[in-house]
């Protein structure tokens, strides 16, 4: 197809790959916070706080990388 349409292939840099993976990780983490899990049922307050206490530092690291 590229030859037939005389197209150039795009190069993907390592930075683009890393940013894509960081974005994916951020999405997974945000969707794993206690508020986002309410659709599956209410979490007890102590479990919600414990869960968020693990996720929040990871989100901070991703924010610093970005």
PDB file with one MODEL, atoms N, CA, C and O in Angstrom:
MODEL        1
ATOM      1  N   UNK A   1       0.821  -1.179   0.000  1.00  0.00           N
ATOM      2  CA  UNK A   1       0.000   0.000   0.000  1.00  0.00           C
ATOM      3  C   UNK A   1       0.880   1.264   0.000  1.00  0.00           C
ATOM      4  O   UNK A   1       0.594   2.224  -0.715  1.00  0.00           O
ATOM      5  N   UNK A   2       1.944   1.251   0.805  1.00  0.00           N
ATOM      6  CA  UNK A   2       2.820   2.415   0.855  1.00  0.00           C
ATOM      7  C   UNK A   2       3.469   2.681  -0.501  1.00  0.00           C
ATOM      8  O   UNK A   2       3.579   3.831  -0.927  1.00  0.00           O
ATOM      9  N   UNK A   3       3.896   1.619  -1.173  1.00  0.00           N
ATOM     10  CA  UNK A   3       4.536   1.766  -2.481  1.00  0.00           C
ATOM     11  C   UNK A   3       3.519   2.230  -3.512  1.00  0.00           C
ATOM     12  O   UNK A   3       3.795   3.136  -4.299  1.00  0.00           O
ATOM     13  N   UNK A   4       2.352   1.615  -3.510  1.00  0.00           N
ATOM     14  CA  UNK A   4       1.322   1.945  -4.497  1.00  0.00           C
ATOM     15  C   UNK A   4       0.857   3.390  -4.369  1.00  0.00           C
ATOM     16  O   UNK A   4       0.563   4.036  -5.374  1.00  0.00           O
ATOM     17  N   UNK A   5       0.790   3.889  -3.178  1.00  0.00           N
ATOM     18  CA  UNK A   5       0.316   5.257  -2.950  1.00  0.00           C
ATOM     19  C   UNK A   5       1.452   6.256  -2.742  1.00  0.00           C
ATOM     20  O   UNK A   5       1.224   7.435  -2.469  1.00  0.00           O
ATOM     21  N   UNK A   6       2.690   5.752  -2.880  1.00  0.00           N
ATOM     22  CA  UNK A   6       3.869   6.596  -2.736  1.00  0.00           C
ATOM     23  C   UNK A   6       3.883   7.338  -1.390  1.00  0.00           C
ATOM     24  O   UNK A   6       4.081   8.551  -1.329  1.00  0.00           O
ATOM     25  N   UNK A   7       3.665   6.567  -0.316  1.00  0.00           N
ATOM     26  CA  UNK A   7       3.640   7.134   1.028  1.00  0.00           C
ATOM     27  C   UNK A   7       4.948   6.870   1.755  1.00  0.00           C
ATOM     28  O   UNK A   7       5.621   5.869   1.507  1.00  0.00           O
ATOM     29  N   UNK A   8       5.295   7.769   2.644  1.00  0.00           N
ATOM     30  CA  UNK A   8       6.455   7.570   3.507  1.00  0.00           C
ATOM     31  C   UNK A   8       5.963   7.018   4.834  1.00  0.00           C
ATOM     32  O   UNK A   8       4.923   7.440   5.340  1.00  0.00           O
ATOM     33  N   UNK A   9       6.704   6.081   5.394  1.00  0.00           N
ATOM     34  CA  UNK A   9       6.327   5.554   6.704  1.00  0.00           C
ATOM     35  C   UNK A   9       6.771   6.532   7.784  1.00  0.00           C
ATOM     36  O   UNK A   9       7.789   7.210   7.642  1.00  0.00           O
ATOM     37  N   UNK A  10       6.017   6.595   8.835  1.00  0.00           N
ATOM     38  CA  UNK A  10       6.337   7.500   9.947  1.00  0.00           C
ATOM     39  C   UNK A  10       7.285   6.798  10.908  1.00  0.00           C
ATOM     40  O   UNK A  10       7.164   5.599  11.157  1.00  0.00           O
ATOM     41  N   UNK A  11       8.213   7.551  11.435  1.00  0.00           N
ATOM     42  CA  UNK A  11       9.126   7.007  12.425  1.00  0.00           C
ATOM     43  C   UNK A  11       8.578   7.311  13.807  1.00  0.00           C
ATOM     44  O   UNK A  11       8.093   8.411  14.070  1.00  0.00           O
ATOM     45  N   UNK A  12       8.661   6.332  14.677  1.00  0.00           N
ATOM     46  CA  UNK A  12       8.216   6.511  16.049  1.00  0.00           C
ATOM     47  C   UNK A  12       9.457   6.587  16.933  1.00  0.00           C
ATOM     48  O   UNK A  12      10.316   5.706  16.904  1.00  0.00           O
ATOM     49  N   UNK A  13       9.529   7.651  17.714  1.00  0.00           N
ATOM     50  CA  UNK A  13      10.691   7.830  18.587  1.00  0.00           C
ATOM     51  C   UNK A  13      10.465   7.105  19.917  1.00  0.00           C
ATOM     52  O   UNK A  13       9.337   6.763  20.273  1.00  0.00           O
ATOM     53  N   UNK A  14      11.543   6.885  20.626  1.00  0.00           N
ATOM     54  CA  UNK A  14      11.438   6.266  21.951  1.00  0.00           C
ATOM     55  C   UNK A  14      10.602   7.126  22.879  1.00  0.00           C
ATOM     56  O   UNK A  14       9.844   6.603  23.696  1.00  0.00           O
ATOM     57  N   UNK A  15      10.730   8.425  22.763  1.00  0.00           N
ATOM     58  CA  UNK A  15       9.959   9.339  23.615  1.00  0.00           C
ATOM     59  C   UNK A  15       8.461   9.156  23.375  1.00  0.00           C
ATOM     60  O   UNK A  15       7.680   9.180  24.326  1.00  0.00           O
ATOM     61  N   UNK A  16       8.054   8.976  22.136  1.00  0.00           N
ATOM     62  CA  UNK A  16       6.642   8.757  21.832  1.00  0.00           C
ATOM     63  C   UNK A  16       6.154   7.440  22.431  1.00  0.00           C
ATOM     64  O   UNK A  16       5.033   7.367  22.934  1.00  0.00           O
ATOM     65  N   UNK A  17       6.969   6.424  22.383  1.00  0.00           N
ATOM     66  CA  UNK A  17       6.603   5.123  22.950  1.00  0.00           C
ATOM     67  C   UNK A  17       6.447   5.237  24.462  1.00  0.00           C
ATOM     68  O   UNK A  17       5.474   4.742  25.031  1.00  0.00           O
ATOM     69  N   UNK A  18       7.409   5.893  25.111  1.00  0.00           N
ATOM     70  CA  UNK A  18       7.364   6.054  26.563  1.00  0.00           C
ATOM     71  C   UNK A  18       6.144   6.879  26.967  1.00  0.00           C
ATOM     72  O   UNK A  18       5.451   6.525  27.920  1.00  0.00           O
ATOM     73  N   UNK A  19       5.874   7.968  26.258  1.00  0.00           N
ATOM     74  CA  UNK A  19       4.704   8.795  26.575  1.00  0.00           C
ATOM     75  C   UNK A  19       3.418   8.007  26.425  1.00  0.00           C
ATOM     76  O   UNK A  19       2.499   8.162  27.230  1.00  0.00           O
ATOM     77  N   UNK A  20       3.339   7.167  25.410  1.00  0.00           N
ATOM     78  CA  UNK A  20       2.161   6.336  25.224  1.00  0.00           C
ATOM     79  C   UNK A  20       1.960   5.361  26.371  1.00  0.00           C
ATOM     80  O   UNK A  20       0.838   5.161  26.836  1.00  0.00           O
ATOM     81  N   UNK A  21       3.048   4.758  26.823  1.00  0.00           N
ATOM     82  CA  UNK A  21       2.956   3.799  27.936  1.00  0.00           C
ATOM     83  C   UNK A  21       2.627   4.513  29.247  1.00  0.00           C
ATOM     84  O   UNK A  21       1.867   3.991  30.063  1.00  0.00           O
ATOM     85  N   UNK A  22       3.190   5.696  29.450  1.00  0.00           N
ATOM     86  CA  UNK A  22       2.894   6.471  30.655  1.00  0.00           C
ATOM     87  C   UNK A  22       1.413   6.866  30.661  1.00  0.00           C
ATOM     88  O   UNK A  22       0.755   6.804  31.699  1.00  0.00           O
ATOM     89  N   UNK A  23       0.899   7.268  29.508  1.00  0.00           N
ATOM     90  CA  UNK A  23      -0.509   7.636  29.411  1.00  0.00           C
ATOM     91  C   UNK A  23      -1.398   6.445  29.747  1.00  0.00           C
ATOM     92  O   UNK A  23      -2.405   6.592  30.440  1.00  0.00           O
ATOM     93  N   UNK A  24      -1.028   5.274  29.258  1.00  0.00           N
ATOM     94  CA  UNK A  24      -1.788   4.063  29.552  1.00  0.00           C
ATOM     95  C   UNK A  24      -1.758   3.760  31.052  1.00  0.00           C
ATOM     96  O   UNK A  24      -2.794   3.456  31.643  1.00  0.00           O
ATOM     97  N   UNK A  25      -0.581   3.842  31.665  1.00  0.00           N
ATOM     98  CA  UNK A  25      -0.456   3.595  33.106  1.00  0.00           C
ATOM     99  C   UNK A  25      -1.280   4.594  33.912  1.00  0.00           C
ATOM    100  O   UNK A  25      -1.934   4.224  34.887  1.00  0.00           O
ATOM    101  N   UNK A  26      -1.246   5.849  33.506  1.00  0.00           N
ATOM    102  CA  UNK A  26      -2.021   6.878  34.191  1.00  0.00           C
ATOM    103  C   UNK A  26      -3.504   6.539  34.138  1.00  0.00           C
ATOM    104  O   UNK A  26      -4.205   6.652  35.143  1.00  0.00           O
ATOM    105  N   UNK A  27      -3.981   6.127  32.975  1.00  0.00           N
ATOM    106  CA  UNK A  27      -5.386   5.766  32.814  1.00  0.00           C
ATOM    107  C   UNK A  27      -5.769   4.599  33.708  1.00  0.00           C
ATOM    108  O   UNK A  27      -6.819   4.629  34.351  1.00  0.00           O
ATOM    109  N   UNK A  28      -4.930   3.569  33.757  1.00  0.00           N
ATOM    110  CA  UNK A  28      -5.206   2.405  34.604  1.00  0.00           C
ATOM    111  C   UNK A  28      -5.259   2.822  36.068  1.00  0.00           C
ATOM    112  O   UNK A  28      -6.152   2.397  36.801  1.00  0.00           O
ATOM    113  N   UNK A  29      -4.315   3.648  36.496  1.00  0.00           N
ATOM    114  CA  UNK A  29      -4.275   4.077  37.892  1.00  0.00           C
ATOM    115  C   UNK A  29      -5.477   4.948  38.264  1.00  0.00           C
ATOM    116  O   UNK A  29      -6.086   4.749  39.315  1.00  0.00           O
ATOM    117  N   UNK A  30      -5.813   5.897  37.420  1.00  0.00           N
ATOM    118  CA  UNK A  30      -6.960   6.765  37.695  1.00  0.00           C
ATOM    119  C   UNK A  30      -8.245   5.942  37.769  1.00  0.00           C
ATOM    120  O   UNK A  30      -9.097   6.186  38.623  1.00  0.00           O
ATOM    121  N   UNK A  31      -8.376   4.981  36.883  1.00  0.00           N
ATOM    122  CA  UNK A  31      -9.563   4.122  36.883  1.00  0.00           C
ATOM    123  C   UNK A  31      -9.580   3.141  38.044  1.00  0.00           C
ATOM    124  O   UNK A  31     -10.602   2.502  38.290  1.00  0.00           O
ATOM    125  N   UNK A  32      -8.475   3.009  38.761  1.00  0.00           N
ATOM    126  CA  UNK A  32      -8.386   2.093  39.899  1.00  0.00           C
ATOM    127  C   UNK A  32      -8.601   2.790  41.240  1.00  0.00           C
ATOM    128  O   UNK A  32      -8.634   2.134  42.282  1.00  0.00           O
ATOM    129  N   UNK A  33      -8.745   4.104  41.220  1.00  0.00           N
ATOM    130  CA  UNK A  33      -8.990   4.826  42.462  1.00  0.00           C
ATOM    131  C   UNK A  33     -10.382   4.480  42.989  1.00  0.00           C
ATOM    132  O   UNK A  33     -11.259   4.070  42.229  1.00  0.00           O
ATOM    133  N   UNK A  34     -10.572   4.649  44.288  1.00  0.00           N
ATOM    134  CA  UNK A  34     -11.815   4.250  44.950  1.00  0.00           C
ATOM    135  C   UNK A  34     -13.044   4.906  44.317  1.00  0.00           C
ATOM    136  O   UNK A  34     -14.068   4.247  44.138  1.00  0.00           O
ATOM    137  N   UNK A  35     -12.956   6.180  43.981  1.00  0.00           N
ATOM    138  CA  UNK A  35     -14.096   6.873  43.366  1.00  0.00           C
ATOM    139  C   UNK A  35     -14.486   6.236  42.042  1.00  0.00           C
ATOM    140  O   UNK A  35     -15.671   6.101  41.738  1.00  0.00           O
ATOM    141  N   UNK A  36     -13.498   5.846  41.262  1.00  0.00           N
ATOM    142  CA  UNK A  36     -13.765   5.272  39.944  1.00  0.00           C
ATOM    143  C   UNK A  36     -14.346   3.868  40.039  1.00  0.00           C
ATOM    144  O   UNK A  36     -14.983   3.395  39.098  1.00  0.00           O
ATOM    145  N   UNK A  37     -14.134   3.209  41.155  1.00  0.00           N
ATOM    146  CA  UNK A  37     -14.620   1.841  41.325  1.00  0.00           C
ATOM    147  C   UNK A  37     -16.035   1.781  41.892  1.00  0.00           C
ATOM    148  O   UNK A  37     -16.565   0.690  42.100  1.00  0.00           O
ATOM    149  N   UNK A  38     -16.655   2.931  42.146  1.00  0.00           N
ATOM    150  CA  UNK A  38     -18.002   2.948  42.721  1.00  0.00           C
ATOM    151  C   UNK A  38     -19.020   2.234  41.834  1.00  0.00           C
ATOM    152  O   UNK A  38     -20.033   1.741  42.332  1.00  0.00           O
ATOM    153  N   UNK A  39     -18.769   2.174  40.552  1.00  0.00           N
ATOM    154  CA  UNK A  39     -19.677   1.471  39.651  1.00  0.00           C
ATOM    155  C   UNK A  39     -19.754  -0.017  39.939  1.00  0.00           C
ATOM    156  O   UNK A  39     -20.695  -0.690  39.519  1.00  0.00           O
ATOM    157  N   UNK A  40     -18.772  -0.524  40.649  1.00  0.00           N
ATOM    158  CA  UNK A  40     -18.743  -1.941  41.009  1.00  0.00           C
ATOM    159  C   UNK A  40     -19.288  -2.170  42.419  1.00  0.00           C
ATOM    160  O   UNK A  40     -19.346  -3.306  42.891  1.00  0.00           O
ATOM    161  N   UNK A  41     -19.683  -1.096  43.081  1.00  0.00           N
ATOM    162  CA  UNK A  41     -20.188  -1.193  44.450  1.00  0.00           C
ATOM    163  C   UNK A  41     -19.368  -0.308  45.368  1.00  0.00           C
ATOM    164  O   UNK A  41     -18.228   0.039  45.063  1.00  0.00           O
ATOM    165  N   UNK A  42     -19.955   0.050  46.484  1.00  0.00           N
ATOM    166  CA  UNK A  42     -19.280   0.919  47.443  1.00  0.00           C
ATOM    167  C   UNK A  42     -18.158   0.169  48.165  1.00  0.00           C
ATOM    168  O   UNK A  42     -18.318  -0.984  48.566  1.00  0.00           O
ATOM    169  N   UNK A  43     -17.043   0.836  48.316  1.00  0.00           N
ATOM    170  CA  UNK A  43     -15.942   0.303  49.114  1.00  0.00           C
ATOM    171  C   UNK A  43     -16.044   0.878  50.522  1.00  0.00           C
ATOM    172  O   UNK A  43     -16.376   2.052  50.688  1.00  0.00           O
ATOM    173  N   UNK A  44     -15.767   0.073  51.525  1.00  0.00           N
ATOM    174  CA  UNK A  44     -15.693   0.642  52.875  1.00  0.00           C
ATOM    175  C   UNK A  44     -14.628   1.740  52.921  1.00  0.00           C
ATOM    176  O   UNK A  44     -13.615   1.662  52.226  1.00  0.00           O
ATOM    177  N   UNK A  45     -14.865   2.752  53.739  1.00  0.00           N
ATOM    178  CA  UNK A  45     -13.971   3.914  53.801  1.00  0.00           C
ATOM    179  C   UNK A  45     -12.516   3.545  54.048  1.00  0.00           C
ATOM    180  O   UNK A  45     -11.624   4.100  53.406  1.00  0.00           O
ATOM    181  N   UNK A  46     -12.261   2.623  54.963  1.00  0.00           N
ATOM    182  CA  UNK A  46     -10.872   2.281  55.276  1.00  0.00           C
ATOM    183  C   UNK A  46     -10.181   1.609  54.093  1.00  0.00           C
ATOM    184  O   UNK A  46      -8.998   1.846  53.848  1.00  0.00           O
ATOM    185  N   UNK A  47     -10.909   0.776  53.366  1.00  0.00           N
ATOM    186  CA  UNK A  47     -10.323   0.121  52.186  1.00  0.00           C
ATOM    187  C   UNK A  47     -10.111   1.136  51.070  1.00  0.00           C
ATOM    188  O   UNK A  47      -9.097   1.093  50.373  1.00  0.00           O
ATOM    189  N   UNK A  48     -11.060   2.046  50.901  1.00  0.00           N
ATOM    190  CA  UNK A  48     -10.931   3.082  49.869  1.00  0.00           C
ATOM    191  C   UNK A  48      -9.701   3.946  50.134  1.00  0.00           C
ATOM    192  O   UNK A  48      -8.947   4.262  49.214  1.00  0.00           O
ATOM    193  N   UNK A  49      -9.502   4.326  51.395  1.00  0.00           N
ATOM    194  CA  UNK A  49      -8.339   5.153  51.751  1.00  0.00           C
ATOM    195  C   UNK A  49      -7.040   4.384  51.551  1.00  0.00           C
ATOM    196  O   UNK A  49      -6.050   4.942  51.078  1.00  0.00           O
ATOM    197  N   UNK A  50      -7.044   3.101  51.910  1.00  0.00           N
ATOM    198  CA  UNK A  50      -5.838   2.287  51.723  1.00  0.00           C
ATOM    199  C   UNK A  50      -5.518   2.151  50.243  1.00  0.00           C
ATOM    200  O   UNK A  50      -4.365   2.293  49.836  1.00  0.00           O
ATOM    201  N   UNK A  51      -6.532   1.877  49.444  1.00  0.00           N
ATOM    202  CA  UNK A  51      -6.335   1.735  47.999  1.00  0.00           C
ATOM    203  C   UNK A  51      -5.766   3.016  47.406  1.00  0.00           C
ATOM    204  O   UNK A  51      -4.787   2.988  46.660  1.00  0.00           O
ATOM    205  N   UNK A  52      -6.390   4.135  47.746  1.00  0.00           N
ATOM    206  CA  UNK A  52      -5.918   5.418  47.213  1.00  0.00           C
ATOM    207  C   UNK A  52      -4.525   5.773  47.730  1.00  0.00           C
ATOM    208  O   UNK A  52      -3.769   6.460  47.042  1.00  0.00           O
ATOM    209  N   UNK A  53      -4.176   5.311  48.934  1.00  0.00           N
ATOM    210  CA  UNK A  53      -2.838   5.608  49.464  1.00  0.00           C
ATOM    211  C   UNK A  53      -1.741   4.886  48.684  1.00  0.00           C
ATOM    212  O   UNK A  53      -0.588   5.319  48.690  1.00  0.00           O
ATOM    213  N   UNK A  54      -2.091   3.799  48.021  1.00  0.00           N
ATOM    214  CA  UNK A  54      -1.131   3.111  47.147  1.00  0.00           C
ATOM    215  C   UNK A  54      -1.085   3.768  45.764  1.00  0.00           C
ATOM    216  O   UNK A  54      -0.019   3.872  45.157  1.00  0.00           O
ATOM    217  N   UNK A  55      -2.223   4.200  45.282  1.00  0.00           N
ATOM    218  CA  UNK A  55      -2.315   4.722  43.917  1.00  0.00           C
ATOM    219  C   UNK A  55      -1.800   6.154  43.804  1.00  0.00           C
ATOM    220  O   UNK A  55      -1.134   6.494  42.827  1.00  0.00           O
ATOM    221  N   UNK A  56      -2.101   6.996  44.792  1.00  0.00           N
ATOM    222  CA  UNK A  56      -1.717   8.416  44.718  1.00  0.00           C
ATOM    223  C   UNK A  56      -0.210   8.639  44.531  1.00  0.00           C
ATOM    224  O   UNK A  56       0.169   9.461  43.696  1.00  0.00           O
ATOM    225  N   UNK A  57       0.668   7.942  45.272  1.00  0.00           N
ATOM    226  CA  UNK A  57       2.106   8.142  45.028  1.00  0.00           C
ATOM    227  C   UNK A  57       2.542   7.727  43.621  1.00  0.00           C
ATOM    228  O   UNK A  57       3.437   8.338  43.036  1.00  0.00           O
ATOM    229  N   UNK A  58       1.907   6.693  43.089  1.00  0.00           N
ATOM    230  CA  UNK A  58       2.241   6.263  41.727  1.00  0.00           C
ATOM    231  C   UNK A  58       1.815   7.318  40.717  1.00  0.00           C
ATOM    232  O   UNK A  58       2.538   7.587  39.758  1.00  0.00           O
ATOM    233  N   UNK A  59       0.651   7.914  40.924  1.00  0.00           N
ATOM    234  CA  UNK A  59       0.204   8.996  40.043  1.00  0.00           C
ATOM    235  C   UNK A  59       1.136  10.201  40.134  1.00  0.00           C
ATOM    236  O   UNK A  59       1.380  10.885  39.140  1.00  0.00           O
ATOM    237  N   UNK A  60       1.649  10.450  41.325  1.00  0.00           N
ATOM    238  CA  UNK A  60       2.594  11.574  41.507  1.00  0.00           C
ATOM    239  C   UNK A  60       3.881  11.307  40.722  1.00  0.00           C
ATOM    240  O   UNK A  60       4.433  12.218  40.104  1.00  0.00           O
ATOM    241  N   UNK A  61       4.349  10.081  40.745  1.00  0.00           N
ATOM    242  CA  UNK A  61       5.566   9.730  39.990  1.00  0.00           C
ATOM    243  C   UNK A  61       5.328   9.918  38.500  1.00  0.00           C
ATOM    244  O   UNK A  61       6.178  10.466  37.798  1.00  0.00           O
ATOM    245  N   UNK A  62       4.184   9.470  38.019  1.00  0.00           N
ATOM    246  CA  UNK A  62       3.872   9.619  36.594  1.00  0.00           C
ATOM    247  C   UNK A  62       3.764  11.099  36.237  1.00  0.00           C
ATOM    248  O   UNK A  62       4.207  11.514  35.165  1.00  0.00           O
ATOM    249  N   UNK A  63       3.178  11.893  37.128  1.00  0.00           N
ATOM    250  CA  UNK A  63       3.070  13.335  36.892  1.00  0.00           C
ATOM    251  C   UNK A  63       4.464  13.968  36.801  1.00  0.00           C
ATOM    252  O   UNK A  63       4.691  14.851  35.974  1.00  0.00           O
ATOM    253  N   UNK A  64       5.387  13.522  37.642  1.00  0.00           N
ATOM    254  CA  UNK A  64       6.750  14.061  37.615  1.00  0.00           C
ATOM    255  C   UNK A  64       7.483  13.651  36.343  1.00  0.00           C
ATOM    256  O   UNK A  64       8.279  14.422  35.808  1.00  0.00           O
ATOM    257  N   UNK A  65       7.218  12.442  35.859  1.00  0.00           N
ATOM    258  CA  UNK A  65       7.855  11.981  34.616  1.00  0.00           C
ATOM    259  C   UNK A  65       7.351  12.795  33.428  1.00  0.00           C
ATOM    260  O   UNK A  65       8.110  13.149  32.527  1.00  0.00           O
ATOM    261  N   UNK A  66       6.052  13.080  33.452  1.00  0.00           N
ATOM    262  CA  UNK A  66       5.457  13.830  32.338  1.00  0.00           C
ATOM    263  C   UNK A  66       5.965  15.230  32.371  1.00  0.00           C
ATOM    264  O   UNK A  66       5.594  16.041  31.523  1.00  0.00           O
TER     265      UNK A  66
ENDMDL
END
